[in-house]
Amino acid sequence: MGLADIAVWNRGKRNDLHHARRPLDQKESRKWLHGARRASEVLAKASRITVVSDRESDLYEDFALKPGNVHVLIRASSNRNLGNGQKLFDYAASLPEAGRISVTIPASPGRPARQAHLALRFGPVTIKRPQRGMPSPDLKRLPETVELHLVDICEVDAAKGVEPIHWRLLTSHEIEDFGAAHLMLDFYRKRWIIEEYFRTLKSAGFKIEDARISDPKAFMNFAALAALAAVTVTQMLRARDNPSGQALADAFEHHDRPLLLAELCQKVGDGLIRRHLYFA
C-alpha cells in the first residue's frame, strides 16, 4: 500500500462561467479522471488496476474517458437514465437477489462497529449521456452511452434506529456471478483505508487543514511530505496485528530496524518483541 501520485493545488481566481458550461480541465472534479490516468501510467505493470471512489466521483466523464487499462468502481449518486428506458434505481430494485452475506461495519465517530446482513443483486446496465440544460462542449463529444455493470447492496433486518446500508455500485468490471459481485463489495469496502489515511492526514494526525503557511509553494511541499508520512503511519496501524503477514520493510528502510527494535525494547515485554521480530 502506498501513494501512486500526489496532486496539490490552490483555488485561483473565481471562474464566472457556469459550472455546467466549463470544460472539464477547468473543474475541480477533473481530479477523479486525473487520478485514474496517473494510476494508468504509474501502475502500468500491474495485472489489474481498479479505481474505487465514492458518490462524488459519479460523473459520466469518469466512465466514458477512463484509461483502457483501468477499471472503475464508483458508488452511484445520480438516478441515471438507462438505455432500456428505465431509471437506474428502479432497475436495481427489479433485479433478483443473488445471495446474502454478513460483514462487520467498522466503528466511526459516533457509531460503534456492528454486523450487517447484506443482500446482493447485480446486472449489466447501459447508462446514457446526461442531457443537461447547458452541456459543456466536452460532454457533447462523449459517446451517447457507456456499458457498465451494477452491483446493488442492500442491508436487511437492520437494527432499530440504524440507517440501513444501500450501496449501488457501477463498475466497468464484468459481473457474471455472485462471486464477482462479492468481490466488488470487498473492493468498495477497502475505501475505508482511504478514510483512515485522510483522518491521519487531517484531524487525528498531522492536522494539515490547520496549518498556517501563507506561501503556497511552501504549503504544497508540506502537504506532499505530510501525505507520504501519513501513508507510513497508516501502514504501521494496519500492520500492528499483522493480519496479512506484511513485512516491516514495507514501511521502513532496512537501516531503521535497530532504532525500531530499541524503541520496542523500552516499551513492551519480551513476548511482544518476539512477535514483532517474527513479522519483521
N, C-alpha and C positions, 0 to 999 in steps of 0.2 A: 504494500500500500504506500502510495506516495503521490506527489504532485506531478501531473503531466505538463501543466502550463500555469502561468500566473498572468493575469491581466489586471492592471490597476489604472484607473483614470479618474479625473476630476470633472465635475459638471462645468461646462463653459457658459457662454452667453445663451440667453433664452432663445429658443427657436420658435418664432411666431407662426410657422406653418403648422396647420392642423396635423395632429399625430397620425391620423389615417392617411394623409397625403404625403407624409415624409417617406423618402426612400429608406430601405432597411438600414443602410450604413449610417443614418442619422438618428436611429432609435437605440435606446439603451437595451432593448430586447435583442439586439444583434448579438449580445454576449452568449446566448444559448447556441446559436449556429456557429459562432466563432469557437466556442468550446468544442463542439463536435469536429470542426475542421482541424483544430490543433490536435485533438486526440487521434484523428486520422493520420496526421503527419508523425507525431511523436511516438505513437504506439503502432506504427505500420507493420512491425514484425509480429504483433500479437495474432494468435489464431482466431480471436473473436474480440470485438470491441462493442460494448453496449453503453450508450449514454443514457443514464437514468435521471429523470428530473420530475419536479412536481408541477402543479397546475399552472404556475406562472409561465412555464415553457410550452403550454398548449397553443402553439402558433402554426398555422398552415405552412409557413415558410420552413419551419424546423423539420416537417415531414417531407416536403417537396424538394428541399435543397440539401438534404443530408448527404455526406460523402458516401460513395459506393461501398467502402469497406467498413462502414459504421452502421450499427443498428441503434434505433432509438426506442426507449420505453418511457412514455410520458403519461402522467395521470391526467385524464381528461377534465377540462374545466367547462368547455363550451358544448352545448347540446347541438352538435353539428348536423347539418343536412347530409343525408346519405344518398348514394346513387340509386337506391331502390325506392326513394321517395319517403322513407321513414326518417325520424329523428334518432340520433344516436342513443339517447337514454331509453326511448321506447323500445328500440331494437334490443338493447341489453336486457331489458326486463322480459322480453319474449323468448330469450334463449333458454334451453333446457338446462337444468342443474347437472353438472358433470361429476360432482363429488364434494365432499366436505373434509376439512382439516381443522386441527386445533393448533393455535400458535400463542406464544407469550408476547403480549404487547408491553414493551419496556416502560418503566416509570418516566414521567416527565414532571416539570414543575406543577404542583397542584394536582397531580394524578398518579396514583400508585400503579405498579405493574399489575397486569391481570391476564387471565386466559380468555381467548376469544375463539369462538367456533365460526368458521367461515365457509360459506357456500361459493363454489366457483362455477362460472359459466364462461364460455368462450365461443368465438365465431369470427369469420372474415368480415371485413367492412370496406366499403369504398366511400371515402369522405370527399365531399365536393368543395371546390374552391369557394371561399366566402364571397357573398355578393354584398359588399359594403356600400354604404351610400356614397362614400368618396374614396374609392380604392386607389392605392398608390400605384405608380407605374410598375414597380417591382411585382406587385401582386398580380397585375393583369398579365404579366409574362409567364406566370407559373402554369403548369398543366391544370386542366379543369378538374381532374380527380386524382386521388392517390390511394393505392391499395394498401391496406393495413390489416392487422388482426386486433380484436378486442378481447380483453380478459376482464370480466365483471366479478368483483369480490365483495360479498355482502355478508355482514355478521348476522347470525341467527341466535335467538334466545339470549340477547344481551341483558345484563342485569338492570334492574330498575334504576333510573337516574343516570344511566350510562348512554352516551350518544353512540349508536351502533356504527361500526365501520362500514363504509361503502366506497370502494375504490373502483373506478372504471379506467383501466389501463389500455392505452393504444400503443401498439408496437409494430415495428417492421419485421420482427421475428415471425416465422410461420408457426402457428399454434394448431397442431393436429390432434393432440390428445391431452388427457388430464395432466400427465407428467410435465408436458411443456408449459401448460398453464400454471402449474405449481411452481415451476422454475421462474416464471416471470414474477410471481408473487415474492419469491425469495430474492430476486434481483431488486425489486422495488423496496423491500424491507431493508436492504442494505443502505438505502438513503439515510437511515438513522445514523450511520457512521459519519455522514456529512454533517448532520445536525450536531453530533458530538464534537466534530472538528471545529465548526464555527462557534460553538459555545466556548471552546478553549481559546479560540482566537479573540473572542469578544468578552462576554460577561464573566465567564468563570476563569479566565486566564490572563491574557495579555491586554485586555480592555482596550483594544485598538480604536474603538469608537470614541474613547475618552481622551485620546492623545491630543495635545495642544501643540501641534507643529505647523507653523504658518507657511514654511517653504514647501511648495507642492512636491518638488523633486526629493527633498529630504523625507517627506511623509511617504512617498511612493517606495523609497528604499526601505524605510522602516516597515511598511506593510508587507513587502516581499520577504524580509528577514523574519518577521513575526509569523508569516504563513509557513515558512519552512520549519520554524521551531514548533509550531502548533502540530504539524504532521508528526514530528518526533514524539511529542507528548501523547498524541493520540495512539501512536504505535505502542508506547510504553503501557498506557492504560489498558489497551486491548490484549496485550501480551502478558499482563500481570498474572493471570491464572493459566497462561499458556494453553488455551483450548485447541490450538491448531498446530502446535509444535513450531511456532515461529522462532527463528534464531535471533539472538541478541544482536548479531551483526547487521540485521535489517535496519536497526535504528541507530547503532553506534559503530564507530570505527574500531578496528582491532586494538589500536593503541589506547583506547578509552577503557579497556577491560580492567586493568589493575586499579584504576581510580574507582570504578563502579563496585568492584569487589571490596575495596577498602571501606567504601561508604556502607555497603551492606553489613560488613562485619561490625560496624559501630551500632547499627540499628536493630538487627534481628538475631535470632538464635541460630545455632549450627544446623538445625533441621531445615529451616527455610533457606539457609545458604546453600545446602546441598541441592535443594530443588532448583534454585536459580542457576547453579553451576551446570546442572543437568541440561536445562533448556538452553543455556548459552553455548 
